Amino acid sequence: MFTIDEFPDRSINIDGKEYLYFGGTSYLGLQTDSEFQSVFINNIKKYGTAYSASRKSNIRISIFDEVDAYLSKVVGSEACISMSSGYLAGQLVCDFLKSVEYQSFYAPNTHSALYSGQQDLYPNWVELTKAIYNSSKKTPVLFLDSIDFHGDNYPDYSFLKKLPLQDIILVVDDSHGIGITGENGGGSFKFLQSLQTKELLVSCSLGKGFAVQAGAIFSTQRIIDLLKETQFFGGASPPTPASLATLKDAHQLFETKRAQLYKNTALFLSKLNSTSSFVHVEGHPTFNFQNETLATHLEENRIIVTNFRYPTKNDSLMSRIVLSASHTNKDILTICNILNSFFKKE
């Protein structure tokens, strides 16, 4: 574990030494981008640093409804509500679907943002599919991550297509997809909607793809209206208005950064000789591996990647190379040369 004193950009300083950083979730590299920061600072001057009043208050700020409508258009949903975090968005959905009329099923590798207490995840899709077909007369609610970093879901969702989706309420965490994947960064909603599930609710963090501290839920207008009437929604503090305003104001910058990220990912794939050594989700800038020796080798060569046990110390080690729009061609060629050299010796 390393402790640093500033946001980890494309490089970080540890004990006076510079390391290239290929980890984290700053996919578009916006958190330290001067143009993005300028937009954010201007919005802070207008909206303040925080806003903790309920969205049901008698005094309401228009930016909430404006950005909810904007995000709905980007994603392709009928409606949206924004929350202060992706985790809270997921928890609102879980709380909303806690009813005796529903039976919950958790796909392998589902993020804990969608848990309601301690949850048992099915070890594989074969067992999960069998359980759903053999379930009671209650309406099945299936929870999963759009991108689970094992290649099972996005972009084809092959296992999902084998289920009786017309009878299933589908709840998907798209935190690693929205802002990055899909048309104009809209994530997986449009594709999932085409599967014609009984109901579809997609929750997400907006911090990974859009670089602002907020979350969101996408669904039909009917579902979103019901969520807005819950005590959970009324009692929760909203996102900061400055964050939401920045998300809307910086739309052109998001497009530019996404284009750069796609170029960086293409360069990495073209120069890496051992793509089979990684689990790579098509269209996503991440490369998972289970090789502690490789993680150590990269660190010895001044490269830090995501490498820790998640979400608890008892879980398996998560090692991942993450590309960002902020990486230069030189950065990418450097890590590719080190990786090619490592695998050549094996």
KEKE-3310 file (N, C-alpha, C; in steps of 0.2 Angstrom, whole numbers, plus 5000, padded with zeros to 4 digits):
npx = (5004:5003:5004:5000:5001:4993:4981:4981:4988:4993:5006:5014:5021:5032:5040:5050:5052:5048:5034:5025:5008:4996:4982:4967:4952:4950:4946:4944:4953:4950:4950:4962:4963:4965:4956:4944:4943:4942:4929:4923:4926:4921:4907:4906:4907:4895:4886:4890:4900:4894:4877:4865:4851:4835:4829:4816:4813:4805:4812:4820:4833:4836:4845:4846:4834:4837:4849:4846:4837:4845:4855:4846:4843:4856:4859:4848:4836:4819:4818:4827:4836:4847:4859:4869:4880:4886:4885:4875:4865:4863:4859:4847:4839:4840:4833:4821:4816:4815:4804:4791:4785:4795:4810:4826:4841:4858:4871:4887:4901:4894:4893:4895:4888:4875:4871:4860:4862:4871:4875:4873:4882:4880:4890:4893:4886:4879:4874:4866:4857:4850:4844:4835:4826:4821:4814:4803:4785:4787:4792:4807:4821:4835:4852:4866:4883:4887:4899:4910:4923:4927:4924:4911:4899:4896:4902:4891:4883:4880:4876:4865:4855:4850:4840:4823:4819:4808:4801:4808:4814:4827:4842:4855:4872:4881:4893:4906:4904:4896:4898:4910:4908:4897:4885:4890:4895:4885:4884:4877:4863:4854:4856:4853:4840:4834:4833:4821:4816:4806:4806:4818:4831:4845:4859:4872:4889:4894:4907:4917:4917:4913:4919:4914:4907:4895:4879:4868:4851:4843:4828:4811:4799:4788:4794:4804:4797:4791:4802:4806:4797:4800:4805:4818:4824:4819:4825:4839:4854:4857:4867:4881:4876:4886:4894:4885:4881:4893:4895:4886:4890:4902:4901:4907:4920:4921:4918:4930:4940:4935:4938:4952:4955:4950:4960:4971:4969:4968:4982:4989:4984:4989:5003:5005:5011:5006:4992:4983:4986:4979:4963:4952:4939:4930:4931:4934:4945:4953:4963:4964:4973:4980:4993:5005:5018:5020:5014:5023:5035:5032:5031:5044:5049:5046:5032:5015:5001:4983:4981:4976:4967:4949:4932:4936:4949:4949:4945:4949:4964:4965:4971:4975:4977:4975:4970:4971:4964:4973:4986:5001:5008:5021:5020:5012:5019:5030:5025:5021:5033:5039:5030:5030:5043:5044:5035:5041:5052:5046)
npy = (4994:5011:5028:5044:5062:5069:5070:5054:5055:5052:5049:5046:5051:5043:5042:5051:5046:5045:5036:5028:5028:5016:5013:5014:5023:5033:5036:5045:5054:5067:5073:5080:5088:5104:5112:5106:5107:5121:5124:5117:5125:5137:5134:5130:5143:5148:5139:5135:5126:5114:5106:5103:5101:5093:5086:5087:5099:5115:5125:5124:5119:5122:5115:5101:5094:5098:5092:5078:5076:5078:5068:5057:5058:5056:5043:5036:5033:5033:5041:5048:5049:5058:5055:5057:5048:5033:5022:5025:5027:5013:5007:5013:5008:4994:4995:4999:4988:4978:4967:4956:4951:4949:4940:4939:4938:4936:4939:4932:4941:4953:4970:4977:4988:4985:4976:4970:4970:4956:4947:4932:4927:4919:4906:4904:4907:4896:4889:4900:4902:4890:4891:4902:4897:4887:4894:4901:4906:4920:4936:4936:4946:4951:4955:4962:4967:4978:4978:4966:4963:4950:4946:4941:4948:4963:4965:4957:4950:4936:4926:4931:4932:4919:4918:4919:4933:4942:4940:4945:4956:4967:4973:4983:4988:5000:5007:5006:5008:5018:5034:5030:5018:5013:5022:5039:5038:5033:5021:5005:5005:5006:4994:4984:4987:4983:4970:4968:4966:4963:4973:4987:4993:5004:5008:5019:5025:5041:5046:5039:5038:5051:5060:5067:5069:5059:5050:5040:5034:5025:5022:5018:5031:5029:5021:5029:5040:5033:5030:5043:5046:5039:5037:5036:5042:5055:5058:5058:5067:5077:5076:5087:5103:5110:5099:5092:5102:5104:5092:5093:5105:5102:5093:5093:5091:5079:5071:5073:5068:5054:5050:5051:5041:5030:5029:5027:5015:5007:5008:5002:4989:4986:4985:4976:4960:4949:4948:4938:4935:4942:4947:4955:4966:4969:4985:4992:5000:4992:4979:4964:4954:4939:4938:4939:4940:4947:4959:4964:4964:4975:4985:4986:4991:5004:5006:5007:4998:4994:4985:4976:4968:4966:4968:4967:4963:4949:4945:4940:4944:4958:4963:4975:4983:4999:5010:5027:5042:5052:5047:5047:5043:5039:5034:5023:5015:5012:5004:4993:4988:4984:4974:4965:4961:4954:4943:4937:4931:4921)
npz = (5000:4996:5001:4996:4992:4984:4970:4961:4946:4928:4932:4948:4963:4974:4988:4984:4971:4954:4947:4934:4933:4931:4936:4946:4943:4935:4921:4910:4914:4919:4932:4935:4924:4917:4910:4913:4927:4928:4923:4933:4945:4941:4942:4956:4961:4958:4963:4975:4987:4993:4995:5005:5008:5007:4991:4991:4997:5000:4993:4979:4968:4951:4943:4946:4940:4927:4924:4927:4916:4906:4907:4905:4892:4886:4890:4886:4892:4899:4910:4924:4940:4950:4962:4978:4977:4968:4976:4985:4976:4971:4983:4986:4975:4979:4992:4987:4981:4990:4995:4999:4988:4978:4973:4976:4966:4964:4953:4948:4954:4957:4962:4978:4980:4977:4986:4998:5014:5020:5006:4996:4982:4967:4961:4948:4931:4926:4937:4942:4932:4932:4945:4944:4935:4942:4952:4964:4963:4965:4959:4950:4954:4947:4950:4944:4938:4925:4919:4923:4924:4921:4909:4907:4905:4899:4882:4876:4884:4885:4894:4900:4890:4890:4899:4905:4902:4900:4911:4922:4933:4930:4937:4936:4939:4932:4933:4929:4916:4911:4903:4897:4889:4875:4865:4863:4876:4883:4890:4895:4895:4883:4876:4885:4887:4875:4877:4882:4896:4911:4919:4920:4929:4930:4939:4944:4947:4945:4945:4939:4925:4922:4931:4942:4959:4961:4959:4949:4944:4931:4923:4919:4917:4926:4936:4941:4946:4957:4964:4968:4978:4989:5006:5007:4996:4999:5011:5009:5006:4992:4976:4974:4967:4959:4954:4946:4937:4931:4924:4914:4908:4903:4892:4879:4881:4887:4876:4868:4876:4877:4864:4864:4874:4868:4857:4864:4870:4859:4854:4864:4863:4851:4852:4862:4865:4872:4874:4878:4891:4899:4905:4896:4893:4878:4871:4883:4894:4902:4909:4916:4928:4935:4943:4953:4953:4941:4944:4954:4946:4938:4947:4951:4940:4940:4938:4943:4946:4948:4962:4974:4988:4986:4989:5003:5014:5014:5002:4985:4977:4967:4952:4940:4925:4920:4908:4904:4897:4900:4898:4889:4873:4874:4888:4886:4877:4885:4896:4888:4882:4894:4898:4887:4888:4900:4898:4888:4894:4902)
capx = (5000:5006:5001:5003:4999:4989:4977:4986:4987:4996:5012:5014:5028:5032:5047:5054:5053:5042:5031:5019:5002:4991:4977:4962:4946:4950:4946:4945:4959:4948:4951:4967:4963:4964:4950:4938:4944:4940:4922:4920:4927:4916:4901:4907:4906:4888:4881:4893:4903:4889:4870:4863:4844:4832:4827:4809:4812:4801:4817:4823:4838:4834:4850:4845:4830:4840:4854:4842:4834:4851:4857:4841:4844:4863:4858:4842:4830:4813:4819:4833:4837:4854:4860:4875:4885:4884:4883:4868:4860:4862:4856:4840:4836:4839:4828:4814:4814:4814:4797:4789:4783:4801:4815:4833:4846:4864:4875:4894:4905:4890:4896:4892:4883:4868:4869:4855:4864:4875:4872:4876:4882:4880:4897:4893:4880:4875:4870:4861:4851:4846:4840:4830:4821:4817:4812:4796:4781:4789:4795:4814:4825:4842:4857:4873:4887:4887:4906:4912:4930:4929:4922:4905:4893:4897:4896:4886:4878:4877:4872:4859:4851:4847:4835:4816:4820:4802:4798:4813:4816:4834:4845:4862:4877:4885:4897:4912:4903:4893:4904:4915:4905:4890:4885:4891:4896:4878:4884:4874:4856:4850:4857:4849:4833:4832:4832:4814:4815:4800:4808:4825:4834:4852:4862:4879:4893:4896:4913:4922:4917:4912:4924:4911:4905:4887:4877:4862:4847:4839:4823:4805:4796:4784:4799:4808:4792:4790:4808:4806:4792:4802:4808:4826:4826:4818:4830:4846:4857:4858:4874:4882:4874:4891:4896:4880:4882:4900:4894:4882:4894:4909:4900:4911:4927:4920:4919:4937:4943:4934:4941:4959:4955:4950:4966:4976:4968:4970:4989:4991:4983:4993:5010:5006:5012:5003:4985:4980:4988:4974:4956:4950:4932:4931:4929:4935:4952:4956:4966:4964:4977:4981:5000:5008:5025:5020:5013:5030:5039:5030:5033:5051:5051:5042:5025:5010:4994:4978:4984:4974:4961:4943:4931:4938:4955:4948:4943:4954:4968:4963:4976:4972:4981:4970:4972:4967:4965:4979:4992:5004:5010:5027:5018:5009:5025:5035:5022:5020:5039:5040:5026:5033:5050:5042:5032:5046:5056:5042)
capy = (5000:5017:5034:5049:5068:5072:5065:5050:5056:5047:5047:5048:5052:5039:5042:5055:5043:5045:5030:5028:5025:5013:5010:5018:5023:5040:5033:5050:5059:5073:5076:5085:5092:5111:5115:5103:5111:5128:5123:5115:5130:5142:5131:5131:5150:5149:5134:5134:5119:5109:5108:5097:5101:5088:5088:5089:5105:5120:5129:5119:5122:5119:5111:5094:5092:5099:5086:5072:5076:5078:5061:5052:5059:5053:5036:5033:5030:5038:5046:5048:5053:5058:5054:5059:5043:5027:5017:5027:5025:5006:5006:5016:5003:4988:4996:4999:4981:4974:4966:4949:4949:4948:4935:4942:4933:4940:4936:4932:4947:4959:4975:4977:4993:4982:4972:4972:4966:4951:4943:4926:4927:4913:4906:4905:4908:4890:4888:4905:4901:4884:4893:4906:4893:4883:4898:4901:4911:4927:4939:4937:4952:4949:4960:4961:4972:4978:4976:4963:4962:4943:4946:4937:4952:4967:4969:4953:4948:4930:4922:4935:4931:4913:4918:4922:4940:4945:4939:4946:4963:4967:4978:4983:4993:5002:5012:5006:5008:5025:5039:5026:5013:5014:5028:5045:5037:5031:5015:4999:5005:5005:4987:4981:4989:4980:4963:4968:4963:4965:4980:4988:4999:5004:5013:5019:5031:5046:5048:5035:5041:5059:5063:5071:5065:5059:5044:5041:5028:5026:5018:5021:5037:5026:5018:5035:5043:5029:5031:5050:5046:5035:5041:5035:5048:5062:5060:5058:5073:5076:5078:5095:5106:5111:5093:5091:5107:5103:5086:5095:5110:5099:5088:5093:5089:5072:5068:5073:5063:5048:5049:5050:5035:5024:5029:5024:5008:5004:5008:4997:4982:4984:4985:4971:4954:4944:4950:4932:4934:4947:4947:4961:4967:4973:4992:4995:5002:4989:4973:4961:4948:4936:4936:4943:4941:4952:4966:4965:4966:4981:4990:4986:4995:5011:5006:5005:4996:4992:4978:4975:4964:4970:4974:4966:4959:4942:4943:4938:4949:4961:4966:4977:4988:5003:5015:5033:5047:5056:5043:5048:5037:5036:5030:5016:5011:5010:4998:4988:4985:4980:4968:4961:4958:4950:4937:4934:4927:4916)
capz = (5000:4996:5003:4992:4995:4979:4966:4956:4938:4924:4936:4955:4966:4980:4992:4979:4964:4950:4944:4930:4936:4927:4940:4948:4939:4931:4914:4905:4916:4920:4938:4935:4918:4919:4907:4917:4933:4927:4923:4940:4949:4940:4945:4963:4963:4957:4967:4982:4988:4994:4996:5009:5008:5003:4985:4992:5000:4997:4989:4974:4963:4944:4939:4947:4935:4921:4923:4926:4910:4901:4908:4902:4885:4885:4891:4882:4896:4900:4916:4928:4946:4952:4970:4980:4975:4965:4981:4987:4971:4971:4989:4985:4971:4984:4997:4984:4978:4996:4996:4999:4981:4974:4975:4973:4963:4963:4948:4950:4954:4958:4966:4985:4980:4975:4991:5004:5019:5017:5000:4993:4975:4963:4959:4941:4928:4925:4943:4943:4927:4935:4951:4942:4931:4947:4958:4966:4959:4966:4953:4951:4953:4945:4951:4941:4935:4917:4917:4930:4923:4920:4902:4906:4904:4893:4878:4873:4889:4882:4899:4902:4885:4891:4904:4903:4904:4900:4918:4927:4934:4929:4940:4933:4940:4926:4936:4925:4908:4909:4902:4893:4883:4872:4860:4867:4883:4887:4894:4893:4895:4877:4874:4890:4886:4869:4879:4884:4902:4914:4921:4920:4932:4930:4944:4943:4950:4939:4947:4935:4918:4921:4936:4947:4964:4961:4956:4946:4942:4925:4922:4916:4921:4932:4942:4944:4950:4963:4968:4971:4983:4995:5012:5006:4992:5002:5017:5007:5003:4984:4974:4974:4961:4955:4951:4941:4932:4927:4920:4908:4904:4900:4887:4873:4883:4888:4869:4866:4881:4876:4858:4866:4877:4862:4854:4869:4871:4852:4854:4869:4861:4845:4854:4867:4862:4876:4876:4881:4898:4902:4904:4893:4890:4872:4872:4889:4894:4908:4908:4922:4928:4942:4943:4958:4950:4936:4948:4957:4941:4935:4952:4951:4934:4941:4936:4948:4944:4953:4965:4981:4989:4986:4993:5009:5014:5014:4995:4981:4975:4961:4949:4934:4921:4918:4904:4905:4892:4901:4897:4883:4869:4877:4893:4884:4874:4890:4899:4883:4882:4900:4898:4882:4890:4905:4895:4884:4898:4905)
cpx = (5004:5002:5004:4999:4994:4985:4982:4984:4991:5003:5011:5021:5028:5040:5052:5056:5047:5040:5026:5014:4997:4986:4972:4956:4945:4951:4948:4951:4957:4949:4956:4968:4961:4958:4944:4938:4941:4932:4919:4921:4922:4909:4901:4905:4899:4884:4884:4896:4899:4882:4867:4855:4841:4829:4819:4808:4808:4805:4821:4828:4837:4839:4849:4840:4833:4845:4851:4840:4840:4854:4853:4842:4851:4862:4853:4836:4825:4815:4825:4832:4844:4854:4867:4881:4882:4882:4876:4863:4858:4858:4848:4836:4835:4833:4821:4812:4814:4807:4796:4787:4789:4806:4821:4838:4852:4869:4882:4897:4901:4893:4892:4887:4876:4866:4864:4857:4870:4872:4876:4876:4883:4887:4898:4886:4876:4871:4864:4855:4847:4841:4834:4824:4817:4815:4805:4792:4782:4792:4803:4817:4832:4847:4863:4876:4887:4894:4909:4920:4932:4926:4915:4899:4894:4902:4890:4881:4875:4873:4865:4853:4847:4842:4828:4816:4813:4798:4802:4814:4824:4837:4853:4866:4881:4890:4904:4911:4900:4899:4909:4913:4899:4891:4885:4892:4890:4878:4880:4866:4852:4850:4852:4842:4830:4831:4825:4813:4808:4800:4815:4827:4842:4854:4869:4882:4894:4903:4919:4923:4916:4915:4920:4908:4897:4886:4870:4858:4843:4834:4817:4803:4792:4789:4802:4803:4791:4796:4808:4801:4794:4805:4816:4828:4825:4823:4837:4848:4858:4865:4875:4880:4880:4894:4891:4880:4888:4899:4890:4886:4900:4907:4905:4918:4926:4921:4926:4941:4942:4937:4949:4959:4955:4956:4971:4975:4970:4978:4991:4990:4987:5000:5011:5006:5008:4996:4981:4981:4983:4967:4954:4943:4933:4927:4930:4942:4955:4958:4968:4969:4978:4988:5003:5015:5025:5019:5020:5035:5038:5032:5040:5054:5047:5036:5020:5004:4989:4980:4982:4968:4955:4937:4934:4945:4955:4946:4950:4958:4966:4968:4974:4976:4975:4973:4968:4969:4971:4986:4995:5006:5016:5025:5016:5015:5029:5032:5022:5027:5041:5036:5028:5039:5048:5039:5036:5051:5053:5043)
cpy = (5006:5023:5040:5056:5072:5067:5061:5051:5051:5045:5049:5048:5048:5039:5046:5052:5043:5038:5032:5025:5023:5009:5015:5018:5030:5039:5039:5055:5066:5077:5081:5089:5100:5114:5112:5106:5118:5128:5122:5121:5136:5140:5131:5138:5151:5145:5133:5127:5113:5111:5102:5097:5096:5091:5089:5095:5110:5125:5124:5122:5118:5114:5103:5091:5093:5093:5079:5071:5075:5071:5056:5052:5055:5045:5032:5030:5036:5043:5044:5052:5053:5058:5056:5054:5037:5022:5019:5025:5018:5004:5008:5010:4996:4989:4996:4993:4976:4973:4958:4946:4947:4943:4937:4936:4938:4936:4936:4939:4953:4963:4975:4983:4991:4977:4975:4968:4961:4947:4937:4927:4920:4912:4906:4905:4902:4889:4894:4904:4895:4887:4897:4902:4889:4887:4898:4905:4918:4930:4939:4944:4950:4955:4958:4967:4972:4975:4973:4961:4955:4942:4942:4942:4956:4964:4964:4950:4941:4926:4925:4933:4924:4912:4921:4929:4944:4945:4941:4954:4963:4974:4978:4989:4994:5007:5012:5007:5015:5030:5036:5022:5016:5021:5034:5044:5035:5025:5009:4999:5003:4998:4983:4981:4985:4972:4962:4964:4966:4972:4981:4994:4998:5010:5013:5025:5035:5048:5045:5038:5048:5063:5068:5066:5065:5052:5045:5034:5030:5020:5021:5027:5034:5024:5024:5039:5040:5030:5038:5050:5043:5040:5041:5041:5055:5063:5060:5065:5072:5077:5085:5097:5108:5105:5092:5096:5106:5097:5088:5100:5107:5094:5087:5090:5081:5068:5067:5068:5056:5045:5047:5043:5029:5024:5026:5017:5004:5003:5003:4990:4981:4983:4979:4964:4948:4946:4944:4931:4939:4945:4954:4961:4972:4980:4995:4995:4998:4982:4969:4955:4945:4933:4941:4945:4947:4959:4968:4968:4973:4987:4991:4991:5002:5011:5003:5004:4995:4985:4978:4970:4968:4966:4973:4963:4952:4940:4942:4945:4952:4965:4968:4983:4993:5009:5021:5038:5052:5053:5046:5042:5034:5032:5023:5012:5008:5004:4992:4984:4981:4974:4963:4957:4953:4943:4933:4929:4921:4910)
cpz = (5000:4998:4999:4994:4989:4974:4961:4949:4934:4927:4943:4958:4973:4982:4987:4972:4960:4947:4939:4933:4931:4931:4941:4943:4935:4924:4909:4908:4917:4926:4939:4929:4920:4916:4911:4924:4933:4927:4930:4945:4948:4943:4952:4965:4962:4961:4974:4982:4990:4995:4999:5010:5004:4996:4985:4995:4996:4992:4985:4969:4956:4941:4940:4942:4928:4919:4923:4919:4904:4901:4905:4895:4883:4885:4887:4886:4897:4905:4920:4935:4948:4960:4971:4978:4972:4970:4984:4982:4971:4978:4989:4981:4975:4989:4993:4982:4984:4998:4995:4992:4976:4977:4972:4971:4962:4958:4951:4949:4955:4963:4973:4985:4979:4981:4996:5010:5016:5012:4998:4986:4972:4961:4952:4938:4927:4931:4944:4938:4930:4941:4949:4939:4937:4953:4959:4962:4960:4960:4954:4949:4952:4946:4948:4939:4928:4915:4924:4929:4922:4913:4901:4904:4898:4888:4876:4878:4887:4887:4900:4896:4886:4896:4902:4906:4904:4907:4924:4927:4935:4933:4939:4936:4934:4927:4931:4917:4906:4908:4897:4887:4881:4868:4865:4874:4887:4891:4891:4892:4889:4875:4879:4889:4880:4871:4881:4891:4905:4916:4921:4924:4932:4934:4942:4947:4944:4940:4942:4928:4917:4927:4940:4953:4964:4958:4953:4945:4936:4925:4918:4920:4927:4938:4945:4948:4957:4967:4972:4977:4989:5000:5010:5002:4995:5008:5015:5004:4996:4982:4974:4967:4956:4951:4945:4935:4928:4922:4914:4904:4900:4895:4881:4875:4885:4881:4867:4870:4879:4869:4860:4869:4872:4859:4858:4870:4865:4852:4858:4866:4855:4847:4859:4864:4865:4878:4879:4888:4902:4901:4902:4890:4884:4873:4878:4890:4900:4906:4914:4922:4935:4942:4947:4956:4945:4940:4951:4952:4938:4940:4952:4945:4934:4938:4941:4945:4949:4956:4972:4982:4990:4985:5000:5009:5014:5007:4991:4978:4968:4958:4942:4931:4919:4914:4905:4898:4893:4900:4890:4879:4872:4884:4891:4881:4879:4894:4894:4883:4888:4900:4893:4884:4896:4903:4891:4888:4901:4901)
residu = (MET:PHE:THR:ILE:ASP:GLU:PHE:PRO:ASP:ARG:SER:ILE:ASN:ILE:ASP:GLY:LYS:GLU:TYR:LEU:TYR:PHE:GLY:GLY:THR:SER:TYR:LEU:GLY:LEU:GLN:THR:ASP:SER:GLU:PHE:GLN:SER:VAL:PHE:ILE:ASN:ASN:ILE:LYS:LYS:TYR:GLY:THR:ALA:TYR:SER:ALA:SER:ARG:LYS:SER:ASN:ILE:ARG:ILE:SER:ILE:PHE:ASP:GLU:VAL:ASP:ALA:TYR:LEU:SER:LYS:VAL:VAL:GLY:SER:GLU:ALA:CYS:ILE:SER:MET:SER:SER:GLY:TYR:LEU:ALA:GLY:GLN:LEU:VAL:CYS:ASP:PHE:LEU:LYS:SER:VAL:GLU:TYR:GLN:SER:PHE:TYR:ALA:PRO:ASN:THR:HIS:SER:ALA:LEU:TYR:SER:GLY:GLN:GLN:ASP:LEU:TYR:PRO:ASN:TRP:VAL:GLU:LEU:THR:LYS:ALA:ILE:TYR:ASN:SER:SER:LYS:LYS:THR:PRO:VAL:LEU:PHE:LEU:ASP:SER:ILE:ASP:PHE:HIS:GLY:ASP:ASN:TYR:PRO:ASP:TYR:SER:PHE:LEU:LYS:LYS:LEU:PRO:LEU:GLN:ASP:ILE:ILE:LEU:VAL:VAL:ASP:ASP:SER:HIS:GLY:ILE:GLY:ILE:THR:GLY:GLU:ASN:GLY:GLY:GLY:SER:PHE:LYS:PHE:LEU:GLN:SER:LEU:GLN:THR:LYS:GLU:LEU:LEU:VAL:SER:CYS:SER:LEU:GLY:LYS:GLY:PHE:ALA:VAL:GLN:ALA:GLY:ALA:ILE:PHE:SER:THR:GLN:ARG:ILE:ILE:ASP:LEU:LEU:LYS:GLU:THR:GLN:PHE:PHE:GLY:GLY:ALA:SER:PRO:PRO:THR:PRO:ALA:SER:LEU:ALA:THR:LEU:LYS:ASP:ALA:HIS:GLN:LEU:PHE:GLU:THR:LYS:ARG:ALA:GLN:LEU:TYR:LYS:ASN:THR:ALA:LEU:PHE:LEU:SER:LYS:LEU:ASN:SER:THR:SER:SER:PHE:VAL:HIS:VAL:GLU:GLY:HIS:PRO:THR:PHE:ASN:PHE:GLN:ASN:GLU:THR:LEU:ALA:THR:HIS:LEU:GLU:GLU:ASN:ARG:ILE:ILE:VAL:THR:ASN:PHE:ARG:TYR:PRO:THR:LYS:ASN:ASP:SER:LEU:MET:SER:ARG:ILE:VAL:LEU:SER:ALA:SER:HIS:THR:ASN:LYS:ASP:ILE:LEU:THR:ILE:CYS:ASN:ILE:LEU:ASN:SER:PHE:PHE:LYS:LYS:GLU)
# end
